[in-house]
Amino acid sequence: MNVSKLESNLEDVRRRMAAACARAGREPSEVRLVAVTKTVTADAARALVGLGVQNLAENRVQEAARKQESLADLDIRWHMIGHLQTNKARDAVRMFDLIHSVDSERLAAALDRRAPEGHKIPALVQVNVSGEESKFGVSATVAIDELRRIADFPAIRVQGLMTMAPFVDDAEQVRPLFVRLRRLAAEVTTLGMPRVEMKHLSMGMTQDFEVAIEEGATLVRIGTALFHGV
């Protein structure tokens, strides 16, 4: 493993994040880097944490469990960013500090049912802003009604929204999707729903995180840009 390459990649990502913040008139502290470690070894993840990254993301419960066991001695905030099946709800409640991918009332019910008494589950509601059939998430057209139902479960604490944009060569093509999510969050804020706050917008990956930051992302999920060549 090439730790110097990893450090160089991280510096480049942070530089690009800061530049995007500057263009949008935002402070770099407003945006958190969430490193996607789903395709890398526990050793690579450990090295990244050693460089100061505390937020790691996985998209499968089983793979996350293996990494968490290997990295149990480190101070890490774990994020679930992949589609979560209801039969994994018990594990997810225990393992993750933030679940980005709550995409149905059914999943919210499973999480609520598996939560220990008094336990609160920080969650983001995943919205399929693009309308792609291959993407998970609630439809943007019914997102507010679905969000009401999700937030009605007492253990769920909705902290914002998440979306996954299509993979495109030109990130400008997906800017309107990020704008739509930001506007949806602003609309939700005006409604004053119990147990709901629009603290986070989780949007933007390696190919489009700069545009996402310009449009209000607070969490960017980056893997390839960090680990390529490592």
Helices and strands as residue ranges (DSSP letters): H 3-24, G 28-30, E 32-36, H 42-50, E 55-58, H 61-70, E 77-80, G 86-88, H 89-95, E 98-102, H 105-114, E 121-128, E 138-139, G 140-142, H 143-151, E 156-162, G 171-174, H 175-191, E 196-202, H 209-214, E 219-222, H 224-227
